[in-house]
Amino acid sequence: MGVSVLRLTSVSLSSVLVAGGGYLGYQAVRSDIAASTYRDRLESMVGEYEALRAEFNSAVKKTAVTELIVEDGALAIVVRGPDGGRERVETNLDPGGEVYVDYVVIDGRLLIRRVFDSWTAPAEGVFLDESLVDVDWNDPRAEHGKAVYRALADGRWVVSVTGSGSLGLVRLGDVGATLPSDLVRAPKIEDYSELVNETDVELDGVGAGDVWNWVTQ
């Protein structure tokens, strides 16, 4: 009788250990599935964020388009905003010589500072933003300033930002021509809390079949 009880106790203990080990293994595999699911979702979210960041940076650079209008030897500056509004500034600058467009990079943003010609001192040029007349170069956000220049024929010229962040002057077409706007609209901001909720719901649905598929894959 004693041997039978001992054997029964041993079998029961073994069963408990096997059951416990199976449960722990099940939970471990389920945790692996959860980690993999979160990793996949995180990678997807990072990809969406990088795309959003690239779109936002592009939108910041193109928030306002500066056009140089040359007509009958006269130069005017037109600033066109994303809302379609236009501000035109007439100048006495000579487009037949070299026209300089001066810009600064402040806090990662490229800002058109002033326009002048080869006959005009830079300090006497046309400033498009009063806050940029005197740049505080001791401010760590003020990175650097540059200028691009060339002679301009009649037509519409746009200050174009290249992929490297440098400036170029490109002729768009004749004065009065209707040209499509390349302004970038504000990027859509996703609600990532919804992504977390969807992931939690997906994990709550992980069952024995999912664990078996995970183990046997």
C-alpha positions in Angstrom: 0.0 0.0 0.0 2.8 2.4 0.9 4.5 1.7 -2.4 1.2 2.4 -4.3 0.7 5.7 -2.5 4.3 6.7 -3.1 4.0 5.8 -6.8 0.7 7.7 -7.0 2.2 10.7 -5.4 5.2 10.5 -7.8 2.9 10.3 -10.8 0.7 13.1 -9.5 3.8 15.3 -8.9 5.1 14.5 -12.4 1.7 15.4 -13.9 1.7 18.7 -12.0 5.3 19.4 -13.2 4.4 18.5 -16.8 1.2 20.6 -16.7 3.1 23.5 -15.1 5.9 23.2 -17.6 3.4 23.1 -20.4 1.6 26.1 -19.1 4.9 28.0 -18.7 5.9 27.0 -22.2 2.5 28.1 -23.6 2.9 31.5 -21.9 6.5 31.8 -23.1 5.4 31.1 -26.7 2.5 33.5 -26.3 4.9 36.2 -25.1 7.1 35.6 -28.1 4.0 36.1 -30.4 3.2 39.3 -28.5 6.7 40.6 -28.8 6.8 39.7 -32.6 3.5 41.4 -33.1 4.6 44.6 -31.3 7.9 44.6 -33.2 6.0 44.3 -36.5 3.7 47.1 -35.5 6.6 49.2 -34.3 8.5 48.8 -37.5 5.4 49.8 -39.5 4.9 52.8 -37.3 8.6 53.8 -37.7 8.2 53.6 -41.5 5.1 55.7 -41.4 6.8 58.3 -39.1 9.8 58.5 -41.5 7.5 59.1 -44.4 5.6 61.7 -42.4 8.9 63.4 -41.4 10.1 63.6 -45.0 6.7 65.0 -46.1 6.8 67.6 -43.3 10.3 68.7 -44.1 9.3 69.2 -47.7 6.2 71.1 -46.6 8.3 73.4 -44.4 10.7 74.2 -47.2 7.8 75.0 -49.6 5.5 76.8 -47.2 6.1 80.0 -49.2 7.3 80.2 -52.8 9.3 83.3 -53.7 9.0 84.3 -57.4 11.0 86.9 -59.2 9.0 88.5 -62.0 11.0 90.2 -64.7 9.0 92.3 -67.2 10.3 95.0 -69.5 13.5 95.3 -67.6 11.8 95.7 -64.2 12.1 93.2 -61.3 9.3 92.5 -58.8 9.3 90.0 -56.0 6.2 87.9 -55.4 5.7 85.8 -52.3 3.0 83.2 -52.7 1.7 81.4 -49.7 0.0 77.9 -49.4 -3.4 79.6 -49.0 -3.0 81.2 -52.5 -2.3 84.7 -51.2 0.2 86.8 -53.0 2.3 89.7 -51.9 4.1 91.7 -54.7 7.0 93.9 -53.9 8.2 96.3 -56.7 12.0 97.0 -56.8 14.5 99.2 -58.6 16.9 96.3 -59.0 18.4 95.6 -62.4 17.7 92.1 -63.7 20.1 92.6 -66.6 23.1 92.3 -64.3 23.5 89.9 -61.5 20.6 89.5 -59.2 21.5 88.0 -55.8 19.1 86.0 -53.6 20.3 85.8 -50.0 19.0 83.1 -47.6 19.7 81.9 -44.1 19.1 78.6 -42.4 17.7 79.1 -38.9 16.5 76.2 -36.7 16.7 73.9 -39.7 14.4 76.1 -41.9 15.5 77.8 -45.1 14.3 81.4 -45.2 14.7 83.9 -48.0 16.3 87.0 -46.4 16.9 89.6 -49.1 17.3 90.3 -52.8 19.8 92.8 -54.3 21.7 93.4 -57.5 25.4 94.0 -58.5 24.8 97.8 -58.2 23.3 97.6 -54.7 25.0 97.0 -51.4 23.6 94.0 -49.6 22.5 96.1 -46.7 20.5 98.2 -49.1 18.7 95.3 -50.7 15.1 94.4 -50.5 14.4 92.5 -47.3 11.4 90.2 -47.3 11.2 89.7 -43.6 12.0 92.4 -41.1 13.0 89.9 -38.5 15.8 88.8 -40.7 17.4 92.2 -41.3 19.8 91.6 -38.4 20.5 87.9 -37.9 21.8 87.0 -34.4 24.7 84.7 -35.4 25.4 83.9 -31.7 22.0 82.1 -31.6 22.8 78.4 -32.0 19.7 78.0 -34.1 21.2 80.3 -36.8 23.3 77.8 -38.8 24.5 79.7 -41.9 23.7 82.0 -44.8 24.3 81.8 -48.5 23.5 83.6 -51.7 22.7 82.5 -55.3 22.9 84.9 -58.2 22.6 85.2 -62.0 21.2 87.5 -64.7 17.5 87.2 -65.3 15.6 87.5 -68.6 12.0 88.4 -68.9 9.7 85.8 -67.3 8.9 84.2 -63.9 11.7 82.8 -61.9 11.4 80.7 -58.8 13.8 80.1 -56.0 14.1 76.3 -56.0 15.4 74.2 -53.1 17.4 71.2 -54.3 17.6 67.9 -52.4 21.0 68.9 -50.9 19.5 72.1 -49.5 21.2 74.5 -51.9 19.4 77.2 -53.9 18.9 77.6 -57.6 17.0 80.1 -59.8 14.8 78.4 -62.4 12.8 80.1 -65.1 9.2 78.8 -64.8 7.8 80.5 -67.9 6.5 83.8 -69.3 4.9 86.5 -67.2 1.1 85.9 -66.9 1.3 82.2 -67.7 -0.8 79.9 -65.5 1.5 77.4 -63.8 0.6 74.7 -61.4 1.6 75.2 -57.7 4.0 72.7 -56.2 3.1 73.6 -52.7 2.8 70.7 -50.3 -0.2 70.6 -48.0 0.1 69.9 -44.3 0.8 66.2 -43.8 -1.8 64.0 -42.1 -1.1 63.2 -38.5 -2.0 59.7 -37.6 -3.7 58.7 -34.3 -1.2 56.1 -33.1 -3.3 55.4 -29.9 -5.7 53.6 -32.2 -2.8 51.5 -33.5 -2.0 50.5 -29.9 -5.6 49.6 -29.2 -5.8 47.5 -32.4 -2.6 45.6 -31.3 -4.0 44.9 -27.9 -7.2 43.5 -29.4 -5.1 41.3 -31.7 -3.1 40.0 -28.8 -6.2 39.2 -26.8 -7.2 36.9 -29.6 -4.1 34.8 -29.5 -5.0 31.2 -28.6 -3.8 27.7 -28.6 -4.0 27.4 -32.4 -1.8 30.4 -32.8 0.7 29.0 -30.3 0.7 25.7 -32.2 1.3 27.4 -35.5 4.1 29.4 -34.0 5.8 26.3 -32.5 5.5 24.2 -35.7 6.4 26.9 -38.2 
